[in-house]
Amino acid sequence: MTDFGWVSGGAAVLAALGALAASSTHAVRADQRLVEFRLGELAAVKGPGPALVLPGVERAVRVPLAEPPRAPSRMRLPPDPTGRTT
């Protein structure tokens, strides 16, 4: 019999490397920026396109560039047909 323990060990290492690569890549849209913090300090601001982040060392925060829609300051009502005011 042959020992295939190295095959399962190699598969586990490849799976771990794949999971690490998948968690370190980010796609940044054109209306966003990716702010990167390395060990709690600001490291970089990355624009649209692919970005790499080192998991465990760096943290990425997505920041939208568009302003959120503003609510109207006051709702205007049509005049009262009876002519009364409150």
Biopython code that builds the backbone (N, CA, C, O; Angstrom):
import numpy as np
from Bio.PDB.StructureBuilder import StructureBuilder

atoms = [
    (1, "MET", "N", (0.835, -1.179, 0.000)),
    (1, "MET", "CA", (0.000, 0.000, 0.000)),
    (1, "MET", "C", (0.879, 1.241, 0.000)),
    (1, "MET", "O", (1.964, 1.268, 0.580)),
    (2, "THR", "N", (0.370, 2.265, -0.671)),
    (2, "THR", "CA", (1.105, 3.521, -0.698)),
    (2, "THR", "C", (0.430, 4.511, 0.240)),
    (2, "THR", "O", (-0.773, 4.443, 0.493)),
    (3, "ASP", "N", (1.234, 5.425, 0.741)),
    (3, "ASP", "CA", (0.723, 6.420, 1.688)),
    (3, "ASP", "C", (0.403, 7.703, 0.929)),
    (3, "ASP", "O", (1.297, 8.311, 0.341)),
    (4, "PHE", "N", (-0.867, 8.121, 0.937)),
    (4, "PHE", "CA", (-1.290, 9.338, 0.250)),
    (4, "PHE", "C", (-1.627, 10.455, 1.238)),
    (4, "PHE", "O", (-2.462, 11.308, 0.937)),
    (5, "GLY", "N", (-1.011, 10.461, 2.376)),
    (5, "GLY", "CA", (-1.246, 11.510, 3.367)),
    (5, "GLY", "C", (-0.762, 12.858, 2.891)),
    (5, "GLY", "O", (-1.332, 13.890, 3.246)),
    (6, "TRP", "N", (0.286, 12.855, 2.091)),
    (6, "TRP", "CA", (0.810, 14.118, 1.576)),
    (6, "TRP", "C", (-0.164, 14.763, 0.601)),
    (6, "TRP", "O", (-0.159, 15.983, 0.438)),
    (7, "VAL", "N", (-1.003, 13.957, -0.051)),
    (7, "VAL", "CA", (-1.974, 14.506, -0.990)),
    (7, "VAL", "C", (-3.038, 15.298, -0.232)),
    (7, "VAL", "O", (-3.376, 16.415, -0.625)),
    (8, "SER", "N", (-3.562, 14.734, 0.841)),
    (8, "SER", "CA", (-4.571, 15.453, 1.606)),
    (8, "SER", "C", (-3.962, 16.673, 2.298)),
    (8, "SER", "O", (-4.631, 17.698, 2.428)),
    (9, "GLY", "N", (-2.729, 16.583, 2.737)),
    (9, "GLY", "CA", (-2.047, 17.736, 3.330)),
    (9, "GLY", "C", (-1.828, 18.840, 2.302)),
    (9, "GLY", "O", (-2.009, 20.020, 2.601)),
    (10, "GLY", "N", (-1.439, 18.454, 1.093)),
    (10, "GLY", "CA", (-1.252, 19.424, 0.016)),
    (10, "GLY", "C", (-2.565, 20.078, -0.378)),
    (10, "GLY", "O", (-2.610, 21.273, -0.669)),
    (11, "ALA", "N", (-3.636, 19.288, -0.387)),
    (11, "ALA", "CA", (-4.948, 19.843, -0.721)),
    (11, "ALA", "C", (-5.392, 20.847, 0.344)),
    (11, "ALA", "O", (-5.997, 21.870, 0.021)),
    (12, "ALA", "N", (-5.096, 20.558, 1.601)),
    (12, "ALA", "CA", (-5.457, 21.484, 2.682)),
    (12, "ALA", "C", (-4.670, 22.790, 2.563)),
    (12, "ALA", "O", (-5.218, 23.869, 2.789)),
    (13, "VAL", "N", (-3.399, 22.696, 2.211)),
    (13, "VAL", "CA", (-2.573, 23.897, 2.045)),
    (13, "VAL", "C", (-3.074, 24.720, 0.868)),
    (13, "VAL", "O", (-3.154, 25.945, 0.961)),
    (14, "LEU", "N", (-3.415, 24.062, -0.241)),
    (14, "LEU", "CA", (-3.942, 24.775, -1.400)),
    (14, "LEU", "C", (-5.285, 25.439, -1.090)),
    (14, "LEU", "O", (-5.546, 26.553, -1.546)),
    (15, "ALA", "N", (-6.125, 24.769, -0.326)),
    (15, "ALA", "CA", (-7.411, 25.355, 0.057)),
    (15, "ALA", "C", (-7.196, 26.576, 0.943)),
    (15, "ALA", "O", (-7.892, 27.579, 0.784)),
    (16, "ALA", "N", (-6.257, 26.512, 1.861)),
    (16, "ALA", "CA", (-5.968, 27.653, 2.735)),
    (16, "ALA", "C", (-5.406, 28.827, 1.934)),
    (16, "ALA", "O", (-5.776, 29.974, 2.185)),
    (17, "LEU", "N", (-4.525, 28.559, 0.984)),
    (17, "LEU", "CA", (-3.985, 29.629, 0.144)),
    (17, "LEU", "C", (-5.065, 30.247, -0.734)),
    (17, "LEU", "O", (-5.063, 31.456, -0.966)),
    (18, "GLY", "N", (-5.985, 29.425, -1.222)),
    (18, "GLY", "CA", (-7.091, 29.938, -2.025)),
    (18, "GLY", "C", (-8.015, 30.820, -1.213)),
    (18, "GLY", "O", (-8.470, 31.856, -1.697)),
    (19, "ALA", "N", (-8.297, 30.421, 0.016)),
    (19, "ALA", "CA", (-9.148, 31.233, 0.884)),
    (19, "ALA", "C", (-8.463, 32.553, 1.232)),
    (19, "ALA", "O", (-9.123, 33.590, 1.308)),
    (20, "LEU", "N", (-7.147, 32.525, 1.444)),
    (20, "LEU", "CA", (-6.389, 33.740, 1.732)),
    (20, "LEU", "C", (-6.405, 34.689, 0.541)),
    (20, "LEU", "O", (-6.578, 35.896, 0.714)),
    (21, "ALA", "N", (-6.226, 34.155, -0.668)),
    (21, "ALA", "CA", (-6.243, 34.988, -1.871)),
    (21, "ALA", "C", (-7.629, 35.578, -2.108)),
    (21, "ALA", "O", (-7.747, 36.731, -2.523)),
    (22, "ALA", "N", (-8.669, 34.808, -1.852)),
    (22, "ALA", "CA", (-10.029, 35.304, -2.062)),
    (22, "ALA", "C", (-10.380, 36.399, -1.063)),
    (22, "ALA", "O", (-11.116, 37.324, -1.406)),
    (23, "SER", "N", (-9.877, 36.318, 0.150)),
    (23, "SER", "CA", (-10.209, 37.336, 1.152)),
    (23, "SER", "C", (-9.342, 38.583, 1.014)),
    (23, "SER", "O", (-9.652, 39.608, 1.620)),
    (24, "SER", "N", (-8.270, 38.524, 0.237)),
    (24, "SER", "CA", (-7.386, 39.678, 0.132)),
    (24, "SER", "C", (-7.660, 40.530, -1.098)),
    (24, "SER", "O", (-7.113, 41.628, -1.204)),
    (25, "THR", "N", (-8.481, 40.071, -2.028)),
    (25, "THR", "CA", (-8.755, 40.858, -3.230)),
    (25, "THR", "C", (-10.098, 41.575, -3.091)),
    (25, "THR", "O", (-11.074, 41.012, -2.597)),
    (26, "HIS", "N", (-10.122, 42.834, -3.540)),
    (26, "HIS", "CA", (-11.331, 43.644, -3.501)),
    (26, "HIS", "C", (-11.483, 44.334, -4.849)),
    (26, "HIS", "O", (-10.493, 44.745, -5.454)),
    (27, "ALA", "N", (-12.715, 44.461, -5.321)),
    (27, "ALA", "CA", (-13.013, 45.223, -6.529)),
    (27, "ALA", "C", (-13.691, 46.518, -6.106)),
    (27, "ALA", "O", (-14.762, 46.502, -5.500)),
    (28, "VAL", "N", (-13.054, 47.638, -6.431)),
    (28, "VAL", "CA", (-13.564, 48.948, -6.029)),
    (28, "VAL", "C", (-14.285, 49.563, -7.224)),
    (28, "VAL", "O", (-13.710, 49.685, -8.306)),
    (29, "ARG", "N", (-15.549, 49.950, -7.026)),
    (29, "ARG", "CA", (-16.337, 50.557, -8.099)),
    (29, "ARG", "C", (-15.910, 52.003, -8.330)),
    (29, "ARG", "O", (-15.184, 52.583, -7.522)),
    (30, "ALA", "N", (-16.366, 52.579, -9.442)),
    (30, "ALA", "CA", (-15.977, 53.946, -9.803)),
    (30, "ALA", "C", (-16.543, 54.978, -8.836)),
    (30, "ALA", "O", (-15.960, 56.051, -8.678)),
    (31, "ASP", "N", (-17.662, 54.681, -8.187)),
    (31, "ASP", "CA", (-18.259, 55.642, -7.262)),
    (31, "ASP", "C", (-17.840, 55.393, -5.817)),
    (31, "ASP", "O", (-18.490, 55.878, -4.891)),
    (32, "GLN", "N", (-16.762, 54.644, -5.620)),
    (32, "GLN", "CA", (-16.275, 54.331, -4.274)),
    (32, "GLN", "C", (-14.770, 54.537, -4.192)),
    (32, "GLN", "O", (-14.078, 54.622, -5.207)),
    (33, "ARG", "N", (-14.286, 54.614, -2.973)),
    (33, "ARG", "CA", (-12.845, 54.560, -2.705)),
    (33, "ARG", "C", (-12.647, 53.556, -1.579)),
    (33, "ARG", "O", (-13.528, 53.369, -0.740)),
    (34, "LEU", "N", (-11.504, 52.923, -1.567)),
    (34, "LEU", "CA", (-11.175, 51.942, -0.540)),
    (34, "LEU", "C", (-10.097, 52.566, 0.347)),
    (34, "LEU", "O", (-8.978, 52.813, -0.104)),
    (35, "VAL", "N", (-10.441, 52.816, 1.604)),
    (35, "VAL", "CA", (-9.479, 53.381, 2.556)),
    (35, "VAL", "C", (-8.857, 52.212, 3.304)),
    (35, "VAL", "O", (-9.558, 51.398, 3.905)),
    (36, "GLU", "N", (-7.528, 52.141, 3.258)),
    (36, "GLU", "CA", (-6.792, 51.016, 3.824)),
    (36, "GLU", "C", (-6.098, 51.441, 5.112)),
    (36, "GLU", "O", (-5.384, 52.443, 5.149)),
    (37, "PHE", "N", (-6.316, 50.670, 6.154)),
    (37, "PHE", "CA", (-5.647, 50.901, 7.436)),
    (37, "PHE", "C", (-4.702, 49.743, 7.700)),
    (37, "PHE", "O", (-5.109, 48.582, 7.650)),
    (38, "ARG", "N", (-3.437, 50.053, 7.981)),
    (38, "ARG", "CA", (-2.451, 49.017, 8.300)),
    (38, "ARG", "C", (-2.080, 49.168, 9.761)),
    (38, "ARG", "O", (-1.479, 50.164, 10.164)),
    (39, "LEU", "N", (-2.447, 48.161, 10.555)),
    (39, "LEU", "CA", (-2.203, 48.149, 11.994)),
    (39, "LEU", "C", (-2.799, 49.388, 12.669)),
    (39, "LEU", "O", (-2.203, 49.954, 13.585)),
    (40, "GLY", "N", (-3.978, 49.800, 12.206)),
    (40, "GLY", "CA", (-4.686, 50.907, 12.808)),
    (40, "GLY", "C", (-4.344, 52.270, 12.262)),
    (40, "GLY", "O", (-5.027, 53.239, 12.590)),
    (41, "GLU", "N", (-3.318, 52.389, 11.443)),
    (41, "GLU", "CA", (-2.908, 53.668, 10.869)),
    (41, "GLU", "C", (-3.333, 53.732, 9.408)),
    (41, "GLU", "O", (-3.365, 52.711, 8.721)),
    (42, "LEU", "N", (-3.660, 54.933, 8.933)),
    (42, "LEU", "CA", (-4.036, 55.115, 7.539)),
    (42, "LEU", "C", (-2.859, 54.751, 6.649)),
    (42, "LEU", "O", (-1.764, 55.292, 6.799)),
    (43, "ALA", "N", (-3.093, 53.824, 5.716)),
    (43, "ALA", "CA", (-2.015, 53.374, 4.840)),
    (43, "ALA", "C", (-2.180, 53.905, 3.427)),
    (43, "ALA", "O", (-1.212, 54.381, 2.834)),
    (44, "ALA", "N", (-3.397, 53.833, 2.871)),
    (44, "ALA", "CA", (-3.596, 54.247, 1.483)),
    (44, "ALA", "C", (-5.078, 54.463, 1.209)),
    (44, "ALA", "O", (-5.949, 53.955, 1.915)),
    (45, "VAL", "N", (-5.329, 55.233, 0.160)),
    (45, "VAL", "CA", (-6.675, 55.385, -0.380)),
    (45, "VAL", "C", (-6.593, 54.903, -1.815)),
    (45, "VAL", "O", (-5.875, 55.478, -2.633)),
    (46, "LYS", "N", (-7.336, 53.841, -2.119)),
    (46, "LYS", "CA", (-7.249, 53.230, -3.445)),
    (46, "LYS", "C", (-8.499, 53.555, -4.241)),
    (46, "LYS", "O", (-9.613, 53.528, -3.718)),
    (47, "GLY", "N", (-8.296, 53.863, -5.514)),
    (47, "GLY", "CA", (-9.381, 54.252, -6.395)),
    (47, "GLY", "C", (-10.033, 53.060, -7.062)),
    (47, "GLY", "O", (-9.867, 51.922, -6.621)),
    (48, "PRO", "N", (-10.783, 53.324, -8.138)),
    (48, "PRO", "CA", (-11.506, 52.245, -8.800)),
    (48, "PRO", "C", (-10.566, 51.211, -9.410)),
    (48, "PRO", "O", (-9.487, 51.535, -9.905)),
    (49, "GLY", "N", (-11.008, 49.963, -9.358)),
    (49, "GLY", "CA", (-10.220, 48.863, -9.898)),
    (49, "GLY", "C", (-9.918, 47.831, -8.835)),
    (49, "GLY", "O", (-10.468, 47.882, -7.735)),
    (50, "PRO", "N", (-9.039, 46.889, -9.164)),
    (50, "PRO", "CA", (-8.702, 45.855, -8.184)),
    (50, "PRO", "C", (-7.771, 46.389, -7.093)),
    (50, "PRO", "O", (-6.933, 47.254, -7.345)),
    (51, "ALA", "N", (-7.932, 45.865, -5.892)),
    (51, "ALA", "CA", (-7.089, 46.270, -4.762)),
    (51, "ALA", "C", (-6.762, 45.037, -3.931)),
    (51, "ALA", "O", (-7.608, 44.165, -3.732)),
    (52, "LEU", "N", (-5.543, 44.975, -3.455)),
    (52, "LEU", "CA", (-5.103, 43.872, -2.595)),
    (52, "LEU", "C", (-4.957, 44.373, -1.166)),
    (52, "LEU", "O", (-4.398, 45.442, -0.925)),
    (53, "VAL", "N", (-5.464, 43.589, -0.225)),
    (53, "VAL", "CA", (-5.395, 43.909, 1.201)),
    (53, "VAL", "C", (-4.848, 42.679, 1.914)),
    (53, "VAL", "O", (-5.308, 41.563, 1.675)),
    (54, "LEU", "N", (-3.872, 42.882, 2.784)),
    (54, "LEU", "CA", (-3.300, 41.763, 3.536)),
    (54, "LEU", "C", (-4.196, 41.437, 4.728)),
    (54, "LEU", "O", (-4.257, 42.221, 5.675)),
    (55, "PRO", "N", (-4.897, 40.293, 4.705)),
    (55, "PRO", "CA", (-5.793, 39.977, 5.817)),
    (55, "PRO", "C", (-5.008, 39.784, 7.119)),
    (55, "PRO", "O", (-3.937, 39.177, 7.132)),
    (56, "GLY", "N", (-5.561, 40.308, 8.200)),
    (56, "GLY", "CA", (-4.903, 40.200, 9.495)),
    (56, "GLY", "C", (-3.987, 41.364, 9.787)),
    (56, "GLY", "O", (-3.738, 41.671, 10.953)),
    (57, "VAL", "N", (-3.473, 42.028, 8.750)),
    (57, "VAL", "CA", (-2.564, 43.157, 8.935)),
    (57, "VAL", "C", (-3.252, 44.453, 8.539)),
    (57, "VAL", "O", (-3.106, 45.476, 9.207)),
    (58, "GLU", "N", (-4.005, 44.400, 7.442)),
    (58, "GLU", "CA", (-4.676, 45.583, 6.923)),
    (58, "GLU", "C", (-6.187, 45.421, 7.015)),
    (58, "GLU", "O", (-6.714, 44.309, 6.990)),
    (59, "ARG", "N", (-6.864, 46.546, 7.123)),
    (59, "ARG", "CA", (-8.324, 46.558, 7.137)),
    (59, "ARG", "C", (-8.783, 47.551, 6.078)),
    (59, "ARG", "O", (-8.227, 48.643, 5.959)),
    (60, "ALA", "N", (-9.801, 47.168, 5.310)),
    (60, "ALA", "CA", (-10.292, 48.016, 4.228)),
    (60, "ALA", "C", (-11.700, 48.509, 4.553)),
    (60, "ALA", "O", (-12.544, 47.748, 5.027)),
    (61, "VAL", "N", (-11.939, 49.791, 4.293)),
    (61, "VAL", "CA", (-13.250, 50.397, 4.503)),
    (61, "VAL", "C", (-13.665, 51.059, 3.195)),
    (61, "VAL", "O", (-12.930, 51.877, 2.641)),
    (62, "ARG", "N", (-14.858, 50.694, 2.703)),
    (62, "ARG", "CA", (-15.374, 51.312, 1.474)),
    (62, "ARG", "C", (-16.050, 52.631, 1.826)),
    (62, "ARG", "O", (-16.827, 52.714, 2.777)),
    (63, "VAL", "N", (-15.738, 53.666, 1.037)),
    (63, "VAL", "CA", (-16.306, 54.992, 1.264)),
    (63, "VAL", "C", (-17.007, 55.427, -0.020)),
    (63, "VAL", "O", (-16.365, 55.516, -1.067)),
    (64, "PRO", "N", (-18.324, 55.703, 0.038)),
    (64, "PRO", "CA", (-19.019, 56.164, -1.168)),
    (64, "PRO", "C", (-18.675, 57.621, -1.462)),
    (64, "PRO", "O", (-18.511, 58.421, -0.541)),
    (65, "LEU", "N", (-18.564, 57.965, -2.747)),
    (65, "LEU", "CA", (-18.262, 59.337, -3.133)),
    (65, "LEU", "C", (-19.524, 60.170, -3.307)),
    (65, "LEU", "O", (-19.487, 61.385, -3.113)),
    (66, "ALA", "N", (-20.631, 59.550, -3.665)),
    (66, "ALA", "CA", (-21.874, 60.280, -3.892)),
    (66, "ALA", "C", (-22.498, 60.683, -2.558)),
    (66, "ALA", "O", (-22.448, 59.942, -1.576)),
    (67, "GLU", "N", (-23.082, 61.868, -2.551)),
    (67, "GLU", "CA", (-23.785, 62.311, -1.347)),
    (67, "GLU", "C", (-25.125, 61.612, -1.269)),
    (67, "GLU", "O", (-25.752, 61.372, -2.301)),
    (68, "PRO", "N", (-25.580, 61.281, -0.079)),
    (68, "PRO", "CA", (-26.914, 60.681, 0.042)),
    (68, "PRO", "C", (-27.974, 61.712, -0.318)),
    (68, "PRO", "O", (-27.756, 62.910, -0.137)),
    (69, "PRO", "N", (-29.118, 61.264, -0.825)),
    (69, "PRO", "CA", (-30.165, 62.225, -1.179)),
    (69, "PRO", "C", (-30.652, 62.984, 0.051)),
    (69, "PRO", "O", (-30.787, 62.414, 1.134)),
    (70, "ARG", "N", (-30.910, 64.262, -0.129)),
    (70, "ARG", "CA", (-31.349, 65.103, 0.988)),
    (70, "ARG", "C", (-32.868, 65.146, 1.024)),
    (70, "ARG", "O", (-33.523, 65.206, -0.017)),
    (71, "ALA", "N", (-33.412, 65.116, 2.211)),
    (71, "ALA", "CA", (-34.853, 65.222, 2.396)),
    (71, "ALA", "C", (-35.251, 66.695, 2.281)),
    (71, "ALA", "O", (-34.485, 67.576, 2.672)),
    (72, "PRO", "N", (-36.434, 66.960, 1.752)),
    (72, "PRO", "CA", (-36.857, 68.367, 1.689)),
    (72, "PRO", "C", (-36.977, 68.938, 3.098)),
    (72, "PRO", "O", (-37.360, 68.243, 4.039)),
    (73, "SER", "N", (-36.640, 70.217, 3.218)),
    (73, "SER", "CA", (-36.632, 70.822, 4.545)),
    (73, "SER", "C", (-38.052, 71.044, 5.074)),
    (73, "SER", "O", (-38.278, 71.003, 6.283)),
    (74, "ARG", "N", (-39.003, 71.276, 4.173)),
    (74, "ARG", "CA", (-40.364, 71.520, 4.620)),
    (74, "ARG", "C", (-41.316, 71.071, 3.514)),
    (74, "ARG", "O", (-41.073, 71.326, 2.335)),
    (75, "MET", "N", (-42.385, 70.409, 3.898)),
    (75, "MET", "CA", (-43.354, 69.965, 2.923)),
    (75, "MET", "C", (-44.350, 71.093, 2.657)),
    (75, "MET", "O", (-44.923, 71.655, 3.590)),
    (76, "ARG", "N", (-44.549, 71.414, 1.401)),
    (76, "ARG", "CA", (-45.477, 72.484, 1.043)),
    (76, "ARG", "C", (-46.859, 71.887, 0.784)),
    (76, "ARG", "O", (-46.995, 70.913, 0.043)),
    (77, "LEU", "N", (-47.874, 72.475, 1.397)),
    (77, "LEU", "CA", (-49.258, 72.030, 1.241)),
    (77, "LEU", "C", (-50.019, 73.040, 0.393)),
    (77, "LEU", "O", (-49.706, 74.230, 0.413)),
    (78, "PRO", "N", (-51.013, 72.574, -0.351)),
    (78, "PRO", "CA", (-51.827, 73.529, -1.120)),
    (78, "PRO", "C", (-52.643, 74.385, -0.158)),
    (78, "PRO", "O", (-52.888, 73.978, 0.978)),
    (79, "PRO", "N", (-53.064, 75.561, -0.599)),
    (79, "PRO", "CA", (-53.854, 76.433, 0.279)),
    (79, "PRO", "C", (-55.188, 75.802, 0.660)),
    (79, "PRO", "O", (-55.764, 75.019, -0.096)),
    (80, "ASP", "N", (-55.660, 76.159, 1.835)),
    (80, "ASP", "CA", (-56.933, 75.626, 2.331)),
    (80, "ASP", "C", (-58.079, 76.235, 1.513)),
    (80, "ASP", "O", (-58.159, 77.458, 1.401)),
    (81, "PRO", "N", (-58.973, 75.405, 0.934)),
    (81, "PRO", "CA", (-60.039, 75.956, 0.090)),
    (81, "PRO", "C", (-61.034, 76.806, 0.889)),
    (81, "PRO", "O", (-61.754, 77.616, 0.304)),
    (82, "THR", "N", (-61.085, 76.636, 2.204)),
    (82, "THR", "CA", (-62.034, 77.428, 3.002)),
    (82, "THR", "C", (-61.472, 78.806, 3.347)),
    (82, "THR", "O", (-62.210, 79.688, 3.786)),
    (83, "GLY", "N", (-60.170, 78.990, 3.149)),
    (83, "GLY", "CA", (-59.549, 80.276, 3.431)),
    (83, "GLY", "C", (-59.125, 80.435, 4.882)),
    (83, "GLY", "O", (-58.600, 81.481, 5.263)),
    (84, "ARG", "N", (-59.347, 79.411, 5.695)),
    (84, "ARG", "CA", (-58.974, 79.487, 7.115)),
    (84, "ARG", "C", (-57.478, 79.196, 7.274)),
    (84, "ARG", "O", (-56.886, 78.462, 6.483)),
    (85, "THR", "N", (-56.905, 79.766, 8.276)),
    (85, "THR", "CA", (-55.522, 79.472, 8.648)),
    (85, "THR", "C", (-55.517, 78.937, 10.082)),
    (85, "THR", "O", (-56.387, 79.284, 10.882)),
    (86, "THR", "N", (-54.560, 78.114, 10.393)),
    (86, "THR", "CA", (-54.487, 77.560, 11.748)),
    (86, "THR", "C", (-53.389, 78.192, 12.539)),
    (86, "THR", "O", (-53.186, 77.843, 13.702)),
]
sb = StructureBuilder()
sb.init_structure("model")
sb.init_model(0)
sb.init_chain("A")
sb.init_seg("    ")
for serial, (resi, resn, name, xyz) in enumerate(atoms, 1):
    if name == "N":
        sb.init_residue(resn, " ", resi, " ")
    sb.init_atom(name, np.array(xyz, "f"), 0.0, 1.0, " ", f" {name:<3s}", serial, name[0])
structure = sb.get_structure()
